[in-house]
Amino acid sequence: MLEKLFQLRAHNTTVRTEILAGLTTFLTMAYILFVNPSMLAATGMDQGAVFVATCLAAAIGSSLMGLLANYPIALAPGMGLNAFFTYTVVLTMGYTWQVGLGAVFLSGVLFFLLSAFKVREWIINSVPLPLRAGIGAGIGLFLAIIALKNAGIVVDHPATLVGLGDLGAGGPLLACLGFFLIAALAYRRITGAVMIGILAVTALSILLGLSELQGVVSAPPSLMPTLLELDIMGALDIGLVSVIFAFLFVDLFDTSGTLIGVSQRAGLVDKNGHMPRLGRALLADSTATMAGAALGTSTTTSYVESAAGIGAGGRTGLTACVVALLFLLSLFFSPLASSVPAYATAPALMFVAVLMLSSLASIDWNDLAVAAPVSIAALAMPLTFSIANGIAFGFIAWTAIHLLAGRWRELSPAMWVLSALFVVKLALF
């Protein structure tokens, strides 16, 4: 049955190799089980229900990717988008988390339609690669400032907006230690470095009396507090158009980049560099986003950590299905997830930020028509505390600078249209 489903011989792999690859991928991305419930709970959502929704969304997305597209790529609620959901849509813009879930669901519907009607290639090809890199780096900076705030390393200041927190307190010290540990383990290529760092800080926090262990294993919490609580009609508010677009835009480019990059590393692309079954993979991703919103979590997306499983030999969808099974088994570890303090997950956010900032290496900093709008997009996200604002400023700056520099021929029709819409949005809403 497994041979028929996943074509193991054709991909020169075995069941044992695929299982080990799935375990490797799971260990590298399991930190989301601790980070996502903690982050979304800040909106007022039930943390136990979000934990269950996170497990189920990851299991649904990974199994769909494995069974429909036969790719060794796992999915789970995405970093960056969960922060945008919490700190911008709910805590800054003032929308309820139910409306936020409605916006996530609508972005998943749009993603599904773009994938089904093959419009995605036109959108992806219309946005310059450097601007995409700047947006990715901006999301990294956005995660970084959230990490520093959650750790208590950066605090608000009436004169300078931000200032240094009390580094003599236990939380900031443990957060720093956790980040150093994660970075060192990752440098040594230790599987599960991020999860090890989170658990190590949590253990030290409990031993020092800074937090309490709620338990390790129990029956899964109830999903009812978030199940089907999304408010789709509320998400149709005109002020949320840019939010829906931000969810869609980031998920579209993040997923496409992850799929192509990971598949190239696994040797799963054809001689022209194209991914066979790309449409199925994107349909799996968009379906997982809709399912996740219905269950009670932010956007579900493909994880670049899947490269770890591919490095361990994973070549088929069986790897992704093993990850899905492990996320289902994780349902019974909710007490452990609720025992993790915010300063224990902050190092994971900071580490992901470091990885995302690496995209700036591809920028031609000698070309100011490129470097300036990329910098604006990246800096606007943390400083306005909004991914949507960063995207808007980046598009407007790219179009305006290229126009004034006499390089308007390089602008695609989509850039003109989207930049004009962003100007209207920032001016009126």
N, C-alpha and C positions, 0 to 999 in steps of 0.2 A: 504493500500500500504506500509506504514512504517513497519507494522508488518511483512509483507511478505519479505521486503528487509532486515530488521535488526533483526528479531526474538526477539522482545522486551520482550515478556512474558517468553521465554526460558532463557533470561538473567536477569529476575527479575527486570526489569526497566520500566520506563514510558517515554512518549514523553517529558513531562515537565522536568523530571530529566535529560534527555539527552541534552535538550536545555540549561539548567543551567550549566551542565558540559562543554558543548561546549563554552559557554560564559566565564567560568572560565579559561579554557585552553587558549582561545584567549587572555585574559587580561594578562596572565603570559608570553606570547611569542610575544605580539604585539610590543615589543621594537625593533624587527628586522626591522620593517617598518621605523624606524628612523636610525638605525645603518647601515643597509646594503647599502642603497643609498649613505649615506655619505662616507662610506668606499670605495665603488667601484668607486665613482666619482673621487677619487684621481688618478685613472688610465686614466682619460680623458673621461670616459663614461658619457653620459648625465644623470644627477641625476634624472630628472623627469621620463625618460624612465626606469631607474633602479627601481625606486619606483613602477611603473606599473608592471614591470617584477617580482618584489618581491611579490606583491599582487597576481598576476596570478599564479606564480609558487607554492605559498603556497596553493592557492585555488585548483589548479589541483592536487597537491600531496595529500592534505588532503581528497579531494573527492574520489580520486582513492583508498586511504587506507580504507575509509569508505565503499565504494561500492564494491570493489573487495575482501578485506580481512575482512570486518566487525569488525575492531578494532577501539577503541576510541583514536587513536594516530594521532596527527596532524603533518604536515610537513611544512617546510619553508627553505629558504637558510640558510645553517649551519654556526654557529659562528666558527671561527678558519679557516675553509676552505675559507671563504671570505677574511680573513686577509692574508692567504697564497697566494690567487689569486692576491691580490692587491700589497702587499709589497714584495713578493718574485718573483712570476712569471713575473709581469709587471715592477715594480719599481726597482728590483734588477737584475733580469736576462735579462731585456731589451726587452722582447717579447711584442707585442701589445696585447691589451685587446681582440681583435678579435681572435688571436691565443690562448689566455688563455681560451676563451669560447669554442674553438675547443677542447682543452685538457679536459675541463669539460665534453663536449659531449661524447668524446671517452671513458672517464672513466665510464660514464653512460652506454654506449653500452657494455663495458666489464662487468660491474656489472650486467646488464640484462642477458648476456650470462652465467655468473657464476651462476646466480639464476635459469635460465631456465634449465641448464644442471646439476644443483645440485653439482657444484664443490665447492661452498662456504663453506660447512662443512669441507672439506679437508683443505682449507686454514685457516679457523678460528681455527681448532683444531691443526694446525701445529705450530702456534705462541704461545709461552708461555704466560700465563695470566699475570705474573709480567711485561713482556715487553710491553704488551698491556696497562697496567696501567701506565707505565713510559711514553709511547707515549701520552696518554691522559693528563698526568700531564704536559708534555712538551708543548702541545698545550695551556694549561692554562697559562704557563709562557710566551709563545709567545704572547698571548692576553694581558697579564699583561704589558709587556714592550711597546706594541703598545698603550695601555690605558694611561700609564704614559707619553709617548711621545706626544700623542694627547692632553693631559691635560696641557702640558707645565711643568709638575713636573720634568721630566727627560729631559735633553738637551744634545747635543753633546759637547764634551770637547776635545781640541787638545792634552792634555797630558794624560788623563785617559779614553778616548773614550766617557764616559758618566759622567754627573755631575748633580747637583741640579739646577732646574730652579728658576725663580723669584716667590717665594711663596707669594709675596705681590701683585701680579697681580690678576685681577678679575677671569680669566679663571681657574688657578690652585686652587684658593680658592673655587670656585663654584664646581669644580670637586671633591674636597675632601668632601665638604658638601654633594654632591649628593651620593657619595659612602657610607658615614656614614648613610644617610637617607635610602638608599636601604637595607643596611645590617640590620638596626634596624627594618624596616618594614618586611623584610623577616623573621627575628627572631620572630616577633609577628604574623607571618603567615598571613600577609595582602595580599590578592589577588591583583596581578598586581603591586607588589612592585617595580620592575625594571622600568616599564613604568611610575609609579608615580614619581620616582626619576628623570627620564629624563625630564618629563614635568615640574617638580618643578624647576629644574636648568634652563631650558629654560625660564620659566616665570620670574625668578629672573634676568636672564641675560637681558631680554627685559626691565624690570622695572628699572634696573640700567643703561640702555643705552649702554650695551656692545654688543647687537645684536638687530635685528629688526624682527618684526612679519610680515611674508610675506602674511599672511592670514590664514584662517582655512579650508574653504570648497570651492571647485571649480570643474569644469569638469576635468576628468583625463588627465594628460599630454599625449603627443603622444608617442607611443611605437616604432615608426619607426626608431629612431636613433640607436636602438640596435636589433630590430627584424631581425632574420636570418642573423646577421652580423658575425656570428662565422666563423672562418677560420680553417676548418678541415684539409686541406692539409698542412697548415703551422704548425699545431699541430703534424704532423707526423715526425717532425724534431727529429733526434736521441737524441739531448740534452734534449728533453721534455719527454723522456720515463720515467725518474724518477718522473717527475711532474705528469704525468698521473697516474703512480702507486701510488703516494702519495694521489692524489684525491680519487682513487679507494680504497686504503687501509684504509684510515681514514673513508671514508663513509661506507665501509663494516663493520668495527668493531664498529663504532659509532652506526650505524643503528641496527646491531644485538644485541649489548649490551642494547640499548634503548628498542627495541622491547621485548626482554626477560625479562628485569628488570621491565618494566612497566606492562607487561602482568602478571607477577608473583604477583605484587602488586594488580592487579585487579582480581586475581583468574581465569585467562583465560587460564592457562596451564593445560595439562592433568596430570594424576597421576604419569607419569614418568618425569614431569617437562618440557615437550616439548610443543611448540606452534603449535596448529593446524593452518593450512593456513599460515605458515611462508613463504612458497614459494611465495604466492600471495602478502604478505606484502612486501617482498623484490623486487618483480616485480613492485609493485606500487612505491616504493622508487626510483628504477633505472629509471623507465619511467618518473618520476617527474624531475629527474636530467637532462635527455635529453631534456625534454620540457623547463625546466628553462634555459638551455644553449641556446636553440633556441630563447627564448624570450629576453635573455640578463641579466642573473644573474649567480652567482657561484653555486656550488653544493647544491642541495636541499636534505634535510635529515630529518629523524624522530627526533622529539623534546622530550627531557626528561621532559620538562614542561607539557607534556600530563598527567603526574602523578597528577597534580593539578586537572584536570578535572575528573580523575578517583577517586580522593579523594572526589569529589563532587557527585559521584554516576554514572559517565559515564561508560557504559559497552559495548556499541555497536558502529558500524560505524556511527550511527546518530550523535554522539558527534563530530566526525571528519568532517562530512558534515556541521554541524552548524559552525564550525571553518572556513571551506572553504567559506561559505556564508558571514561571517563577514569580511574575507579578501577581498572579492569582494566589499563589502560596503566601505571598507577603501580606495578604489580607489579615492574617492571624497575628501580625506583629504591630498592631496599632498602638498598644501601650508604650512600646519602645519609641515609636515615632513621636508620641505626645510628650515624652521625657526629654526631648532635644530642645535646649534653649535657643533663643534667636542668635546669640553670639557664637553658637556652635555651627550654625548654618551659614553665618556671614563669611567664613573663610572659603566655603564652596562657591558662594557668589563672586567673591573676589578672584578666585582661580579661574572661573568661567570668563570673567571680565578680561583677565590677562590673555586668555586664548583668543577672544574676539578682537582684541586690540591688534593682534598680529596682522590683520587684514590691511592695516595702514602701510605695511611694508611694500605693497604693490603699487602705491601711489607715486606718480611722477611729480615730485615736489618742486621741480624746476619750472613746471608749467602752471602758472598762477591761475589760469582759467580753470584748471582742474583742482589744484591744491586748495584754493580759497573756498569754493562751495563745499568741498569734502570736509574741510575743517569746521565750517559753519554747521553742517549737518551733524557732525560728531559732537561738537560742543553744546549745541542747542538742546540735545536730549537730556543730559544731566542738569543743565542750568535752568531749563524750564520744567524739569521733572516730567517730561512727556516725549515718548517716542514719536507720536503723531506730529507734534510741533517740530521736532528735529527733521522728520521727513519733509514737512512742508517748507521749512527754511532752506533745506538742501536743494529741493527742486527749484524753488524760486531763484535762489542764488545762482544755481548752475545756468538756468535759462537767461537771467539778466546779464550775468558776466559774459557769457558767450555772445549774446546779442551786442553788447557794448564793445566787445573786443573784435567785432567783425567776423565772428565765427558762427553766425546764425545758421549757416548751411549744415552744420554738424548736429543741429537740433532735430530730433524726430518729431512728427506730429503729436505723438503721445506726450512728449515733454512740454510742448506748447499748451496743450489742453489741460494737463494736470497742474502745471504751474499757475495757469489762469484760475483754475478752480481753487487752488490753495490760497491765492491772493484774496479771492472772494470770501473764503472760509475765515481767514485770519482777520479780515476787515469787518465782517458782519456777525460772526458767531463766536 
